[in-house]
Amino acid sequence: MTISWLPNRSRTAPDHVDVALSRGGAAQLRPLHAGETEPLLAVFEALSPASRFDRYLVGVPRLPSPMLHALVDVDGHDHVAWLATVAGRPAGIARSIRVAPDTAEIAFEVADAHQGRGLGTVLMDTVTTVAAAQGVRRITATVLPSNAPSLRLLARLGIPLTLRDGLLEGEGPLRLLDPARVDRHAVVALAQRQDGPVGQEGLVTSADA
């Protein structure tokens, strides 16, 4: 099953996508722009040492300049990153990085104050939706065995994981979350506005695999 993409409409489109969170409140989602370090650093500062270790797989007290530059070197196609803000403050980032023509690696981080509200699920649904619309058909991920929230989310995405050198690594077909946690048409429309044509490939759903 494939969700056909709708053509652009003439009405003015918003610059973010709203989504409700568990325990009340809402997040605003938008693409992270190339070179946009301020929100990325704000999210990093809102991570505890344990959350930083979960995200980067090593202890990272601060982001070295080369790593920071790599993380904001986004182009909306081969390297896609989306920012979530809550009450106007950066709260999480998810990204997909293409490692082959039809394969992308996915990763995300959520500020400790907003963990347990479904924000990681929202972010993952967003970046996998954009990846699917851009022709990505397989995803990969690497996670620590102790990172229970990420393991639960990867299980929902259907990625089989294998332990290698103390890390769990996996690759599998891209399956969008069911049910959706974001307005996927709105997400793709915003990606299209920000980064050029998106969606010609159509959106795959879990029924495609």
C-alpha positions in Angstrom: 0.0 0.0 0.0 1.3 3.5 -0.9 0.0 6.8 0.2 -0.1 9.1 -2.9 1.3 12.5 -2.4 -0.9 15.5 -2.8 0.2 18.4 -5.0 1.0 21.8 -3.4 -1.9 24.0 -2.7 -2.0 27.7 -3.1 -2.8 28.5 0.5 0.1 29.7 2.7 1.7 26.8 4.5 2.8 27.0 8.1 6.5 26.9 9.1 6.0 24.0 11.6 3.9 21.0 12.3 2.0 20.8 15.6 1.6 17.5 17.4 0.1 16.7 20.8 2.2 15.0 23.5 1.3 12.6 26.2 0.7 14.2 29.7 -0.6 17.3 27.9 1.0 20.0 25.9 2.3 20.0 22.3 5.4 20.1 20.3 6.2 22.0 17.1 8.3 20.2 14.5 10.4 21.7 11.7 13.5 20.9 9.7 16.8 21.9 11.2 18.5 24.3 8.8 22.1 23.9 7.6 24.6 25.5 10.0 21.9 26.0 12.7 23.9 25.2 15.8 22.0 27.1 18.5 19.0 24.7 18.9 21.3 21.6 18.5 23.4 22.9 21.4 20.3 23.7 23.4 19.1 20.1 23.1 22.6 18.8 23.9 22.7 21.0 27.1 19.3 19.6 28.2 20.6 16.0 28.1 21.9 14.4 31.2 25.3 12.6 31.0 23.5 9.3 30.8 21.3 10.5 27.9 24.3 11.9 26.1 26.0 8.5 26.5 22.9 6.8 25.1 22.8 9.1 22.1 26.5 9.2 21.2 27.5 5.8 22.5 30.4 7.4 24.4 30.7 10.0 27.2 30.5 13.4 25.5 30.8 16.3 28.0 30.7 18.8 25.1 30.4 18.6 21.4 33.8 18.9 19.7 33.7 21.5 16.8 34.1 18.8 14.0 31.2 16.8 15.4 29.1 19.9 15.8 29.7 21.0 12.2 28.9 17.5 11.0 25.6 17.4 12.9 24.4 20.7 11.3 25.7 19.8 7.9 22.2 19.0 6.7 21.0 19.1 3.2 17.4 17.9 3.5 18.0 14.8 1.4 21.1 12.8 2.2 21.3 14.3 5.7 17.9 15.2 7.2 17.3 16.5 10.7 14.1 17.7 12.4 13.8 19.8 15.5 11.1 19.6 18.1 10.4 22.5 20.3 8.1 22.6 23.4 6.9 25.9 24.8 9.3 27.6 22.5 12.4 25.7 23.7 14.4 23.0 21.7 13.4 19.7 23.2 14.6 17.0 20.7 16.2 16.2 17.4 15.9 13.2 15.0 17.9 12.7 11.9 18.4 10.3 9.0 21.7 10.0 7.1 21.7 8.2 3.8 24.4 5.5 3.7 23.3 4.0 0.4 20.9 5.1 -2.3 17.9 3.5 -0.6 19.2 3.1 2.9 19.5 5.6 5.8 20.8 5.5 9.4 18.4 7.0 12.0 19.1 8.5 15.4 17.4 10.8 17.8 17.8 12.5 21.2 15.2 14.0 23.6 15.8 16.4 26.4 15.5 14.7 29.8 12.7 17.0 30.9 10.5 15.7 28.0 11.4 12.0 28.0 8.4 9.8 28.6 6.0 12.1 26.7 6.2 10.3 23.3 8.4 12.9 21.8 11.0 10.3 20.6 8.2 8.5 18.8 6.9 11.7 17.2 10.4 12.6 16.0 11.1 9.1 14.6 7.8 9.1 12.8 8.7 12.5 11.3 12.1 11.6 9.9 11.1 8.2 8.7 8.1 9.8 6.9 10.4 12.2 5.1 12.9 9.4 4.3 10.2 7.3 2.8 8.9 10.2 0.7 12.5 10.6 -0.6 12.9 7.0 -1.7 14.6 5.4 1.3 13.4 1.9 1.7 15.7 0.5 4.4 16.9 1.9 7.7 19.8 1.1 10.0 20.4 1.9 13.7 23.0 1.4 16.4 22.0 1.5 20.1 23.3 0.6 23.5 21.8 -2.6 25.0 20.8 -0.5 28.1 18.9 2.1 26.1 15.4 0.7 26.8 13.3 3.5 25.2 15.2 3.3 21.9 15.0 -0.4 21.9 11.2 -0.3 22.3 10.9 2.2 19.5 13.2 0.3 17.1 11.1 -2.8 17.9 8.0 -0.9 16.8 9.8 -0.1 13.5 10.6 -3.7 13.0 14.4 -3.5 13.0 16.1 -6.7 14.0 19.1 -6.1 16.2 22.4 -8.1 16.6 24.9 -7.6 19.4 28.4 -6.7 18.0 31.2 -5.4 20.2 28.9 -4.3 23.0 26.5 -2.5 20.7 23.2 -3.5 19.1 23.2 -2.9 15.4 20.4 -3.6 12.9 19.0 -3.0 9.4 15.6 -3.7 8.0 12.9 -2.4 5.7 11.5 1.0 6.4 8.1 0.6 8.0 6.3 3.7 9.2 4.7 3.6 12.6 1.1 2.5 12.7 -0.8 4.4 13.8 0.9 7.6 12.6 2.0 10.0 15.4 2.3 13.1 13.0 0.3 14.6 10.2 2.4 13.0 7.5 1.1 15.1 4.6 1.9 18.2 6.6 5.4 16.9 7.4 6.2 16.2 3.7 4.7 19.5 2.6 6.9 21.4 5.0 10.0 19.4 4.0 9.1 20.2 0.4 8.9 23.9 1.1 12.2 23.9 3.0 14.4 21.6 0.9 12.9 21.4 -2.6 10.9 18.6 -4.2 10.0 15.8 -1.8 7.4 13.1 -2.1 7.6 12.0 -5.7 8.4 8.5 -4.5 5.2 8.3 -2.4 5.0 7.3 1.3 5.4 3.6 2.2 3.4 2.2 5.0 3.8 -0.8 7.2 1.8 -2.8 4.6 4.4 -2.3 1.9 6.9 -4.7 3.4 
